[in-house]
Amino acid sequence: MRKKVSVEISNRTRQYIVIKANIEKLIKEILEYLNFSGDLELSLALVGNRTIRALNKKFRNVDKFTDVISFPFECNSQEKVTGEIVICPYVAEARARKIGNTFSNYFEFLLIHSILHLFGFSHDKEEDKTSMEALEDDIFKKVEKRSFIKKEGFR
């Protein structure tokens, strides 16, 4: 039985509204899929283009925009996982359009992808990448589709 799931969301964008209850449901579904019953402490920040680029440069030494960065702080695969996920919805929405996906589905994929990083999954080596992508696809197919984020003024 899961001990504690804590999700803090900081939205530093002006255009986007986060649907926290749906994000929490998705996270619980991912944890069930991973058979994780420990504590999860997660911070999710939505930021603008300049912030994500600065974080990418500072922590990954890559001077360009990205859609998501994960910061795992503690990972004991069955006891406790803590970390922060930073998503730039402006970049994510543009990438979703570019690949012909919906923004909501792409945002869901980013959450799945980044939570797997918090659990120690990586895509640095080809065999790790193949394994992580298969896991992402499997989780994506099994979780309920719902809306996680919307633009302000969108009805």
Residue pairs with C-beta under 8 A, 6 or more apart in sequence:
1 37
2 31
2 36
2 37
2 38
2 39
2 40
3 37
3 38
3 39
4 39
4 40
4 41
5 24
5 27
5 28
5 31
5 39
5 40
5 42
6 39
6 40
6 41
6 42
7 20
7 23
7 24
7 27
7 40
7 42
7 43
7 44
8 42
8 43
8 44
9 18
9 20
9 23
9 43
9 44
9 45
9 46
10 43
10 44
10 45
10 46
11 17
11 18
11 45
11 46
12 45
12 46
12 47
12 48
12 51
13 46
13 47
13 48
13 89
13 90
14 152
15 89
15 90
15 151
15 152
16 46
16 89
16 149
16 150
16 151
16 152
17 149
17 150
17 151
17 152
18 44
18 46
18 148
18 149
19 146
19 147
19 148
19 149
19 150
22 146
22 147
22 148
23 44
23 111
23 148
25 144
25 146
26 108
26 111
26 112
26 143
26 144
26 146
26 148
27 40
27 42
27 111
27 115
29 139
29 142
29 143
29 144
30 111
30 112
30 115
30 139
30 143
31 37
31 40
33 138
33 139
33 142
33 143
34 119
36 77
36 78
36 81
36 119
37 78
38 76
38 77
38 78
38 79
38 80
38 81
39 79
39 80
39 81
40 80
40 81
40 82
41 80
41 81
41 82
41 83
42 82
42 83
42 84
42 85
42 115
42 118
43 83
43 84
43 85
44 84
44 85
44 86
44 87
45 84
45 85
45 86
45 87
46 86
46 87
46 88
46 89
46 149
47 55
47 86
47 87
47 88
48 88
48 90
49 65
49 88
49 90
49 91
51 86
51 88
52 65
52 66
52 67
52 69
52 86
52 88
52 91
53 63
53 64
53 65
53 66
55 69
55 86
56 62
56 63
56 64
56 65
56 66
56 69
57 63
59 69
59 71
60 69
65 88
65 91
66 88
66 91
67 87
67 88
67 91
67 92
67 95
67 110
68 85
68 86
68 87
68 88
68 92
68 110
68 113
68 114
69 85
69 86
69 114
70 83
70 84
70 85
70 86
70 114
70 115
70 117
70 118
71 83
71 84
71 85
71 86
72 81
72 82
72 83
72 117
72 118
72 119
72 120
73 82
73 83
73 84
74 80
74 81
74 82
74 83
75 81
75 82
75 83
75 118
75 119
75 120
77 119
77 120
81 118
81 119
82 118
83 117
83 118
85 111
85 114
85 115
85 118
87 107
87 110
87 111
87 114
89 103
89 107
89 149
92 103
92 106
92 107
92 110
93 103
93 106
95 106
96 102
96 103
96 105
96 106
96 107
97 103
99 106
101 109
103 149
104 145
104 146
104 147
104 148
104 149
105 145
107 148
107 149
108 140
108 143
108 145
108 148
109 136
109 140
111 148
112 136
112 139
112 140
112 143
113 136
116 132
116 135
116 136
121 128
121 131
121 132
121 135
122 128
122 132
123 129
123 132
123 133
